[in-house]
């Protein structure tokens, strides 16, 4: 769904000489993707890549629609959970912004795939109805908005990895990057710079009305096409846009993410080694010391899991974006094979789109699997924890009632057996025993003894609890 034509690459002046690596990549891709090029390096008519593109395009609309609906739901959950007061942190601020960017992107992608894929005929899938001005306009707006939001999400991922690395490695800068306000400032900076970088794409094309006047017919039809603007021709914006797409939006973020991911993995290894050393040389302490040490270990473990989760987020992004950046860069720097590489990119466009949508949708599953704090907050926010507590209380009450009945039966049986003996229970004594059992069971099942909630804030203060006890 890219508006840029491959002819624009022949107008590019800053081409460099093909290297051995580039020629090797060209030969490999040529042998893998094409069965018969008919002596033409840029003819994909008999290519297996074209057959794959044609086959997958029939199902791309349906698959993308389901992925978008799933992604919209998951990102909405992410935003709700990560904005809870207990989840407020610099990392979660960036993750919330990332989820919001992906959510808005899918709000534009979902109607686009329905209109341009599901409702279109097989011959015109991925294209708007050029006789409809509204469809062509929406196609252009959706493409530019998606491009901008994708750029924002890309650099937010880089910002996330950078913040995490500084937080773990640079102790002097930890107070600076650990506050949510600093993270919000970084998010606003990313949004502003990404929007500025997308301005050449905004002014590159314009909508042109074409009159189709057939001399053999009386009807005059209109169609709408994309044409390069005069400003774009004067400033050679096509070359600028292509460099921005391949280098600024793809390659540089991928390189930075590779570096940060490697550094974060090194930090994880050092943290695990230090934890093993401390465990080997640990000295048995009192119960109070063991409780404090246990909390510290749980905190360190949760910290390591958070770092690992962010590394997985970066790796998933790299799997999606790195192949696109490599193909676009090869098509730009290649002198003789630019059309071939760009043809590969165009034929794999739908595949790259669905990979990006999946990448934008799976973060919720990753957070649930890797973060206990996220799981607990999600349960509390949507009532799963309350339902669990209520179910436990009802089962406890039923068990208490059964125990009381059994106790009464035992007392009655023992009373009957001891009628012939000198000592007999009076009715008041039996009643006091049963009441003591009831009070003991209530005490065991009280909320102050059984803590079902992981929240550190107490549900009732001590003075209120004492007042309730005195009143009862």
Residue pairs with C-beta under 8 A, 6 or more apart in sequence:
1 112
1 116
1 126
1 139
1 143
1 349
1 353
2 143
2 346
2 349
3 140
3 143
3 204
3 205
3 226
4 238
4 241
4 242
6 338
6 339
6 342
6 343
6 346
8 238
8 239
8 242
9 242
9 331
9 332
9 338
9 339
9 342
10 338
10 339
11 236
11 238
11 239
12 239
12 242
12 332
12 338
13 239
14 239
15 333
15 334
15 335
15 338
16 333
16 335
17 335
18 26
18 334
18 335
18 336
18 337
22 330
22 333
22 334
22 337
25 330
26 330
26 334
26 337
26 340
26 341
29 340
29 341
29 344
30 37
30 41
30 340
33 47
33 48
33 49
33 344
34 44
34 46
34 47
34 48
34 49
35 46
35 47
35 48
36 46
36 47
37 43
37 44
37 46
37 47
38 45
38 46
41 336
41 337
41 339
41 340
42 339
42 340
42 343
44 50
44 343
44 347
47 347
49 344
49 347
49 348
50 347
52 347
53 347
53 348
53 350
56 350
56 351
57 117
57 122
57 125
57 126
57 350
58 122
58 125
60 113
60 117
60 125
60 126
60 350
60 353
60 354
61 113
61 114
61 116
61 117
61 118
61 125
62 118
63 354
64 109
64 110
64 113
64 117
64 353
64 354
64 357
65 110
65 113
65 114
65 118
67 354
67 357
67 358
67 361
68 106
68 109
68 110
68 113
68 357
69 110
70 361
71 102
71 103
71 106
71 357
71 360
71 361
72 103
72 106
72 107
72 110
74 361
74 362
74 363
74 364
74 365
75 99
75 100
75 102
75 103
75 106
75 360
75 361
75 363
75 364
76 103
77 364
77 378
78 95
78 96
78 99
78 363
78 364
78 367
79 96
79 99
79 100
79 103
80 381
81 87
81 367
81 374
81 377
81 378
81 381
82 92
82 95
82 96
82 99
82 374
83 96
84 377
84 381
86 373
86 377
86 455
87 373
87 374
87 377
88 180
89 178
89 180
90 163
90 167
90 177
90 178
90 179
90 180
90 182
90 183
91 160
91 163
91 164
91 167
91 183
91 306
91 310
92 180
93 180
93 183
93 184
93 187
94 156
94 159
94 160
94 163
94 183
94 186
94 187
95 160
95 363
95 367
97 156
97 187
98 153
98 156
98 157
98 160
98 363
99 363
101 149
101 152
101 153
101 156
102 149
102 153
102 360
102 361
102 363
104 145
104 149
105 145
105 146
105 149
105 150
105 153
105 360
106 357
106 360
106 361
108 142
108 145
108 146
108 149
109 142
109 146
109 357
111 138
111 142
112 138
112 139
112 142
112 146
115 128
115 135
115 138
116 125
116 126
116 127
116 128
116 139
117 125
117 126
120 126
120 127
120 129
126 350
128 135
128 136
128 138
128 139
129 135
129 136
130 136
130 223
130 224
130 225
131 221
131 222
131 223
131 224
132 224
133 207
133 209
133 224
136 207
136 224
136 225
136 226
137 207
140 205
140 207
140 226
144 198
144 201
144 202
147 198
147 201
148 194
148 195
148 198
150 249
150 356
151 194
151 197
151 198
151 249
152 190
152 191
152 194
152 195
153 360
154 249
154 250
154 253
154 317
154 321
155 190
155 193
155 194
155 253
156 187
156 190
157 253
157 257
157 313
157 314
157 317
158 253
158 256
158 257
158 260
159 186
159 187
159 190
160 310
160 313
160 314
161 256
161 257
161 260
161 261
161 264
161 310
161 314
162 256
162 260
163 177
163 183
163 186
164 260
164 264
164 307
164 310
165 260
165 263
165 264
165 267
166 173
166 174
166 177
167 174
167 177
167 178
168 264
168 267
168 307
169 263
169 267
176 182
177 183
197 244
197 248
197 249
198 244
200 237
200 240
200 241
200 244
201 241
201 244
203 229
203 231
203 232
203 237
204 228
204 229
204 232
204 237
204 238
204 241
205 226
205 227
205 228
205 229
205 232
206 226
206 227
206 228
206 229
207 224
207 225
207 226
207 227
208 224
208 225
208 226
208 227
209 222
209 223
209 224
210 222
210 223
210 224
210 225
211 220
211 221
211 222
212 220
212 221
212 222
212 223
213 220
214 220
214 221
228 238
231 237
232 238
242 328
242 332
243 332
245 328
246 325
246 328
246 329
246 331
246 332
247 325
247 329
249 325
250 321
250 322
250 324
250 325
250 328
250 329
251 325
251 326
251 329
253 321
254 318
254 321
254 322
254 325
257 314
257 317
257 318
258 318
260 314
261 311
261 314
261 315
261 318
264 307
264 310
264 311
264 314
265 311
267 307
268 304
268 307
268 308
268 311
271 300
271 303
271 304
271 307
272 304
275 297
275 300
282 293
285 293
302 371
302 372
302 373
305 370
305 371
305 372
306 370
306 371
308 370
309 366
309 367
309 370
309 371
312 366
312 370
313 363
313 366
316 359
316 362
317 359
319 355
319 359
320 352
320 355
320 356
320 359
321 356
323 352
324 345
324 352
327 341
327 344
327 345
327 348
328 341
328 342
328 345
330 337
330 341
331 337
331 338
331 339
331 340
331 341
331 342
331 345
332 338
334 340
334 341
367 374
368 374
368 375
368 378
376 385
376 454
378 384
379 385
379 388
380 386
380 453
380 455
385 452
385 453
388 452
389 452
389 453
392 450
392 452
393 445
396 445
397 445
400 438
400 441
400 442
400 445
403 437
403 441
404 434
404 437
404 438
404 441
407 433
407 434
407 437
408 434
411 425
411 430
411 433
411 434
414 425
415 424
415 425
415 430
418 424
418 425
443 449
447 459
447 460
448 460
448 465
453 459
460 468
